[in-house]
Amino acid sequence: MKPLQKKLSGYNLPQIFKKKGIYPFYHSLESGQDTEVYMNGKKILMFGSNSYLGLTNHPELIKASNEALKKYGTGASGSRLMNGNLDLHDKLENKLAEFVNKPAATVFSTGFQANVGTIPSIVGRNDYLIIDEKAHASIIEGSRLAYAKTFKYKHNDTESLEKALKRTEKDKITVIITDGVFSMEGDLAPLDKIIKLADKYNASVMLDDAHGLGVMGKNGSGTASHFNLTDKTDIIMGTFSKSLASLGGFIAADYDIVNYIKHNARALLFSAGIPPASAATVLKALEIIKSEPERIEQVWKNTEYAKKCLKQENFNIGESTTPIIPIFTGKDINTFTYAAMLIDKGIYVNPVVHPAVEKNKGILRFSLMATHTTEQINIAVEKLVECRAFIESEKSVQFA
């Protein structure tokens, strides 16, 4: 056996959990992302989606997507630098810049690529990156590709951040990178304090707002808007796969930064442009967010109601201030057992374990959409209580 095969064949963690009947990943959905989905012919209530505004099945988005397919075909067929740049991409960039109140924007094929492409392109060997220890995987991968010196600071800890900043040189480029809304536990970055420190140490700030757009700030324009600090946030990154109901990502900043990224970020230069249907979908989603503000209001109403119900049942839901609610479950076996039982009872949540969270601090990632009903939330909480009672009663499973 070759060394590669020998190494990879020894990885059997998924097989172990499959034998136990609690493997929780790669479920096949047989319907669109909505509050109700179908799996194996069975109706399941979806509390694991990132479609916070419930737009993935909006008829106007579907119509816009179909019209783009008819006009442009199925793909861009090349990188945007060369032959794959559509007028739809240009229009979308203008609308995105307007949406987050920045002078310019550029669109990538995915949100992951937006970070992986941008981060190594804007810093060099003698520069500095400072990232939150719980930063999204795409930020971590982007920092690994960069030649800059990289420091991590303790999660949302501005004292730890300042210690890192003291190790930098003011005449070198320093970029602080943080999520706006942290995707697993739903907590918010202290952007106001981060920007104060950035000003003190002559650093720039890059904000990954994948989970903030559409939810936080004025008209859903994001976490920087929530803090009224859009002008002080140098770079805003966002995705289309959450509130914007499509696929892709973008970077918004001033003209000079965007111009540089458009001509130097390899993940943009050497990737095909997003499909026309995806671009048209996002354009329509931006229109709907503006014309149907009640969606944002409703996702917050649902969030507060769900939090109240979960607290009443004495679930540990941490410090989330967003539509992402972590339900702490402890060890991996508890988390996976919980998730498997919930699916049997018709409820889908995302089980999250190390390395996405700390070891033995697993969570069920319970997330709300604007289109959830009170009745659906009540059913989900009822099933959560039933599962907890069973797990606590089983001596073979230690519930934490």
C-alpha positions as CSV (number, residue, x, y, z in Angstrom):
1,M,0.0,0.0,0.0
2,K,1.3,3.5,-0.9
3,P,2.0,5.9,2.0
4,L,-0.9,8.1,1.0
5,Q,-3.4,5.3,0.9
6,K,-2.0,3.9,4.2
7,K,-2.5,7.2,5.9
8,L,-6.0,7.9,4.6
9,S,-7.3,4.4,4.9
10,G,-6.7,4.6,8.7
11,Y,-9.2,7.4,9.0
12,N,-12.3,5.7,10.3
13,L,-14.1,8.1,12.6
14,P,-17.1,8.5,10.3
15,Q,-17.4,4.7,10.1
16,I,-17.5,4.4,13.9
17,F,-20.4,6.8,14.2
18,K,-22.2,5.2,11.3
19,K,-22.0,1.8,13.1
20,K,-23.5,3.4,16.1
21,G,-26.3,4.8,14.0
22,I,-25.6,8.4,14.9
23,Y,-23.5,9.7,12.0
24,P,-24.9,13.3,11.6
25,F,-23.5,14.6,8.3
26,Y,-24.2,14.6,4.6
27,H,-27.9,14.1,4.9
28,S,-29.6,14.1,1.5
29,L,-32.3,16.7,1.2
30,E,-35.0,16.0,-1.3
31,S,-36.5,19.5,-1.4
32,G,-35.5,23.1,-1.3
33,Q,-34.2,25.0,1.8
34,D,-37.4,26.0,3.6
35,T,-38.8,25.7,7.1
36,E,-39.9,22.2,6.1
37,V,-37.7,19.9,4.0
38,Y,-37.9,16.2,2.9
39,M,-35.3,13.6,3.8
40,N,-35.9,9.9,2.8
41,G,-39.5,10.8,1.9
42,K,-40.1,12.2,5.4
43,K,-41.1,15.7,6.3
44,I,-38.5,17.4,8.6
45,L,-38.7,20.8,10.3
46,M,-35.5,22.7,9.3
47,F,-33.7,24.5,12.1
48,G,-30.2,24.2,10.6
49,S,-30.4,26.5,7.6
50,N,-28.5,29.7,7.0
51,S,-31.4,31.1,4.9
52,Y,-32.2,33.6,7.6
53,L,-34.7,35.6,5.6
54,G,-36.3,32.6,4.0
55,L,-35.7,33.7,0.4
56,T,-34.5,30.5,-1.3
57,N,-38.0,29.7,-2.5
58,H,-39.2,33.2,-3.1
59,P,-41.0,33.3,-6.5
60,E,-39.4,36.5,-7.6
61,L,-35.9,35.0,-7.0
62,I,-36.8,31.9,-8.9
63,K,-38.2,34.0,-11.8
64,A,-35.0,36.1,-11.9
65,S,-32.9,33.0,-12.0
66,N,-34.9,31.4,-14.8
67,E,-34.7,34.6,-16.9
68,A,-30.9,34.8,-16.5
69,L,-30.6,31.1,-17.6
70,K,-32.6,31.8,-20.7
71,K,-30.6,34.9,-21.6
72,Y,-27.0,33.9,-20.6
73,G,-27.0,30.1,-20.4
74,T,-25.8,28.0,-17.5
75,G,-22.3,29.4,-16.9
76,A,-19.8,32.2,-17.4
77,S,-17.3,29.8,-19.1
78,G,-14.2,31.6,-17.9
79,S,-12.5,33.8,-15.3
80,R,-13.9,37.3,-14.9
81,L,-10.5,38.7,-15.8
82,M,-10.8,37.2,-19.2
83,N,-14.0,36.2,-21.0
84,G,-16.2,35.4,-18.0
85,N,-17.2,38.8,-16.9
86,L,-20.9,39.5,-17.5
87,D,-22.8,42.7,-17.3
88,L,-24.7,41.0,-14.5
89,H,-21.5,40.7,-12.5
90,D,-20.8,44.4,-12.9
91,K,-24.4,45.4,-12.0
92,L,-24.2,43.1,-8.9
93,E,-21.0,44.7,-7.7
94,N,-22.5,48.1,-7.9
95,K,-25.6,47.0,-6.0
96,L,-23.5,45.2,-3.3
97,A,-21.4,48.3,-2.8
98,E,-24.5,50.4,-2.4
99,F,-26.0,47.8,0.0
100,V,-23.1,47.9,2.5
101,N,-22.4,51.6,1.9
102,K,-19.0,51.2,0.4
103,P,-17.5,52.8,-2.7
104,A,-16.8,49.6,-4.6
105,A,-17.1,45.8,-4.5
106,T,-15.9,42.7,-6.4
107,V,-17.6,39.3,-6.7
108,F,-15.9,36.0,-6.1
109,S,-17.2,32.5,-6.9
110,T,-17.8,31.6,-3.3
111,G,-17.5,33.3,0.1
112,F,-14.7,31.0,1.0
113,Q,-12.7,32.1,-2.0
114,A,-13.3,35.7,-1.2
115,N,-11.3,35.3,2.0
116,V,-8.8,32.8,0.6
117,G,-8.1,35.1,-2.3
118,T,-8.2,38.5,-0.6
119,I,-6.1,37.8,2.5
120,P,-2.8,36.7,0.9
121,S,-3.1,39.3,-1.8
122,I,-3.2,42.3,0.5
123,V,-0.3,41.5,2.8
124,G,3.4,40.6,2.2
125,R,6.3,38.9,4.0
126,N,7.0,41.8,6.4
127,D,3.3,42.6,7.2
128,Y,1.0,41.3,9.9
129,L,-2.3,39.5,10.2
130,I,-4.1,39.4,13.5
131,I,-7.2,37.1,13.6
132,D,-9.7,36.0,16.2
133,E,-9.0,32.4,17.4
134,K,-12.5,31.4,16.4
135,A,-12.3,33.0,13.0
136,H,-14.0,31.1,10.1
137,A,-12.0,28.4,8.4
138,S,-11.7,30.5,5.3
139,I,-9.9,33.2,7.2
140,I,-7.6,30.6,8.7
141,E,-6.8,29.2,5.3
142,G,-6.3,32.6,3.8
143,S,-3.8,33.5,6.6
144,R,-1.9,30.2,5.9
145,L,-1.5,31.2,2.3
146,A,-0.2,34.6,3.2
147,Y,3.5,35.3,3.8
148,A,2.7,37.8,6.6
149,K,3.3,37.1,10.3
150,T,0.1,35.8,11.8
151,F,-1.0,36.2,15.4
152,K,-4.2,34.9,16.9
153,Y,-6.0,36.6,19.8
154,K,-8.4,35.1,22.3
155,H,-12.0,35.1,21.1
156,N,-13.5,38.6,21.3
157,D,-10.9,39.6,23.9
158,T,-9.6,43.1,23.2
159,E,-6.9,42.9,25.8
160,S,-5.5,39.8,24.0
161,L,-5.9,41.7,20.7
162,E,-3.9,44.7,22.0
163,K,-1.1,42.4,23.2
164,A,-0.9,41.1,19.6
165,L,-0.9,44.6,18.2
166,K,2.0,45.6,20.4
167,R,4.1,43.0,18.5
168,T,3.5,44.8,15.2
169,E,5.4,47.6,13.6
170,K,3.4,50.8,12.8
171,D,5.1,51.3,9.5
172,K,4.1,47.9,8.2
173,I,0.7,46.7,7.0
174,T,-1.3,45.2,9.9
175,V,-4.8,43.8,9.2
176,I,-7.1,42.7,12.0
177,I,-9.6,40.1,10.7
178,T,-12.7,39.0,12.5
179,D,-16.1,37.5,11.8
180,G,-19.0,40.0,12.5
181,V,-21.4,37.3,13.6
182,F,-19.6,34.1,14.6
183,S,-21.2,31.3,12.8
184,M,-21.3,28.5,15.4
185,E,-22.3,30.3,18.6
186,G,-24.0,33.3,17.2
187,D,-22.1,35.9,19.2
188,L,-21.1,39.3,17.9
189,A,-17.6,40.7,17.5
190,P,-16.9,43.9,19.6
191,L,-16.3,45.8,16.4
192,D,-16.3,49.2,18.1
193,K,-13.5,48.2,20.5
194,I,-11.6,46.5,17.7
195,I,-11.7,49.6,15.5
196,K,-10.5,51.8,18.4
197,L,-7.5,49.6,18.8
198,A,-6.9,49.5,15.1
199,D,-6.8,53.3,15.0
200,K,-4.3,53.3,18.0
201,Y,-1.9,50.9,16.3
202,N,-2.4,52.1,12.7
203,A,-4.0,48.8,11.6
204,S,-6.7,48.1,9.1
205,V,-9.9,46.0,9.8
206,M,-11.4,43.3,7.6
207,L,-14.8,42.1,8.6
208,D,-16.2,38.7,7.5
209,D,-19.9,39.4,7.6
210,A,-21.2,36.2,6.1
211,H,-23.8,35.7,8.9
212,G,-24.5,39.4,9.6
213,L,-25.7,40.5,6.1
214,G,-29.4,40.5,5.8
215,V,-29.9,40.4,9.6
216,M,-27.8,43.0,11.3
217,G,-27.7,46.8,10.8
218,K,-29.8,49.2,9.0
219,N,-31.9,47.4,6.3
220,G,-29.8,44.3,6.9
221,S,-26.6,46.0,5.7
222,G,-24.5,44.2,8.2
223,T,-22.5,44.3,11.4
224,A,-20.5,47.4,10.6
225,S,-23.8,49.2,10.1
226,H,-25.1,47.8,13.4
227,F,-22.2,49.6,15.1
228,N,-22.4,52.6,12.8
229,L,-18.8,52.0,11.8
230,T,-19.0,51.2,8.1
231,D,-16.7,54.0,7.2
232,K,-14.1,52.8,9.7
233,T,-14.3,49.2,8.6
234,D,-11.7,49.0,5.8
235,I,-12.9,45.8,4.1
236,I,-16.2,44.0,4.3
237,M,-16.5,40.5,3.1
238,G,-19.9,38.8,2.5
239,T,-21.5,35.7,1.1
240,F,-24.5,35.0,-1.0
241,S,-25.3,31.5,0.5
242,K,-27.0,32.8,3.6
243,S,-29.5,35.6,3.6
244,L,-29.0,36.3,-0.1
245,A,-30.2,32.8,-1.2
246,S,-27.6,32.0,-3.8
247,L,-23.9,31.1,-4.2
248,G,-20.9,33.3,-4.3
249,G,-19.1,35.9,-2.2
250,F,-17.8,39.5,-2.4
251,I,-15.4,42.0,-1.0
252,A,-16.5,45.7,-0.5
253,A,-14.0,48.5,0.3
254,D,-12.7,51.7,-1.2
255,Y,-11.9,51.9,-4.9
256,D,-8.1,51.5,-4.4
257,I,-8.5,48.3,-2.3
258,V,-11.0,46.8,-4.7
259,N,-9.0,47.7,-7.7
260,Y,-5.9,46.0,-6.3
261,I,-7.9,42.8,-5.3
262,K,-9.5,42.6,-8.7
263,H,-6.1,42.4,-10.3
264,N,-4.1,40.4,-7.7
265,A,-6.3,38.0,-5.8
266,R,-5.5,34.6,-7.5
267,A,-8.8,33.0,-6.3
268,L,-10.6,35.6,-8.4
269,L,-8.2,35.8,-11.3
270,F,-8.1,32.0,-11.9
271,S,-11.7,31.0,-11.1
272,A,-14.7,31.2,-13.4
273,G,-17.3,33.9,-12.7
274,I,-20.4,32.9,-10.8
275,P,-23.2,31.5,-13.0
276,P,-25.6,34.1,-14.3
277,A,-28.5,32.6,-12.5
278,S,-26.7,33.0,-9.2
279,A,-25.9,36.6,-9.9
280,A,-29.5,37.4,-11.0
281,T,-30.8,35.7,-7.8
282,V,-28.6,37.9,-5.6
283,L,-29.7,41.1,-7.4
284,K,-33.3,40.2,-6.9
285,A,-32.7,39.2,-3.2
286,L,-31.2,42.7,-2.6
287,E,-34.4,44.2,-4.0
288,I,-36.6,42.0,-1.9
289,I,-34.7,42.8,1.3
290,K,-35.4,46.5,0.6
291,S,-39.1,46.1,-0.4
292,E,-40.0,43.5,2.3
293,P,-38.3,44.9,5.5
294,E,-40.8,42.8,7.5
295,R,-38.7,39.7,6.9
296,I,-35.9,41.1,9.0
297,E,-38.4,42.1,11.7
298,Q,-39.8,38.6,11.7
299,V,-36.5,36.8,11.9
300,W,-35.8,38.8,15.1
301,K,-39.2,38.1,16.5
302,N,-38.7,34.4,15.9
303,T,-35.2,34.5,17.4
304,E,-36.4,36.2,20.6
305,Y,-39.4,33.8,20.9
306,A,-37.1,30.7,20.5
307,K,-34.6,32.0,23.0
308,K,-37.4,32.6,25.5
309,C,-38.8,29.1,25.0
310,L,-35.3,27.4,25.3
311,K,-34.4,29.4,28.4
312,Q,-37.8,28.4,30.0
313,E,-36.8,24.8,29.5
314,N,-33.4,25.4,31.1
315,F,-31.3,24.8,28.0
316,N,-27.8,26.4,28.0
317,I,-27.8,28.7,25.0
318,G,-24.8,30.8,25.7
319,E,-24.4,34.5,24.8
320,S,-25.8,34.6,21.3
321,T,-27.3,37.9,20.2
322,T,-28.3,36.7,16.7
323,P,-30.6,34.2,15.0
324,I,-27.9,31.5,15.6
325,I,-28.7,29.9,18.9
326,P,-26.1,27.4,20.3
327,I,-27.6,24.7,22.6
328,F,-24.6,23.3,24.5
329,T,-24.5,19.5,24.7
330,G,-20.9,18.6,25.7
331,K,-19.2,15.5,24.4
332,D,-19.3,14.4,20.8
333,I,-21.3,11.3,21.6
334,N,-24.0,13.4,23.2
335,T,-24.1,15.9,20.4
336,F,-24.4,13.3,17.7
337,T,-27.0,11.2,19.7
338,Y,-29.1,14.3,20.2
339,A,-29.0,15.2,16.5
340,A,-29.8,11.7,15.4
341,M,-32.8,11.5,17.8
342,L,-34.1,14.9,16.7
343,I,-34.1,13.8,13.0
344,D,-36.1,10.7,14.0
345,K,-38.5,13.1,15.6
346,G,-38.7,15.3,12.6
347,I,-36.3,18.1,13.6
348,Y,-33.1,19.0,11.8
349,V,-30.4,20.9,13.6
350,N,-26.6,21.1,13.0
351,P,-24.4,19.2,15.4
352,V,-21.1,21.0,15.9
353,V,-18.0,19.4,17.5
354,H,-14.3,20.0,17.6
355,P,-12.5,21.6,15.7
356,A,-15.4,23.9,14.9
357,V,-15.8,24.4,18.7
358,E,-13.7,23.5,21.7
359,K,-13.2,19.9,22.7
360,N,-16.1,18.4,24.7
361,K,-18.0,21.6,24.2
362,G,-20.3,20.4,21.4
363,I,-23.4,22.3,20.4
364,L,-26.6,21.9,18.5
365,R,-26.6,24.9,16.2
366,F,-30.3,26.0,16.2
367,S,-31.0,28.8,13.7
368,L,-34.1,30.7,12.8
369,M,-35.6,31.9,9.6
370,A,-38.1,34.7,9.0
371,T,-40.5,32.1,7.6
372,H,-40.6,29.9,10.7
373,T,-44.0,29.8,12.5
374,T,-44.5,29.9,16.3
375,E,-46.0,26.5,16.1
376,Q,-42.9,25.1,14.4
377,I,-40.7,26.6,17.1
378,N,-42.9,25.1,19.8
379,I,-42.7,21.7,18.2
380,A,-38.9,21.9,17.9
381,V,-38.5,22.9,21.6
382,E,-40.9,20.1,22.7
383,K,-38.7,17.5,20.8
384,L,-35.5,18.9,22.2
385,V,-36.9,18.4,25.7
386,E,-37.9,14.8,24.9
387,C,-34.4,14.1,23.6
388,R,-32.7,15.6,26.6
389,A,-34.9,13.5,29.0
390,F,-33.8,10.3,27.1
391,I,-30.1,11.2,27.0
392,E,-30.1,12.1,30.7
393,S,-31.7,8.8,31.5
394,E,-29.2,6.7,29.6
395,K,-26.2,5.9,31.9
396,S,-24.2,4.8,28.9
397,V,-24.2,8.4,27.5
398,Q,-22.8,11.1,29.7
399,F,-24.8,14.3,29.1
400,A,-22.8,17.5,29.8
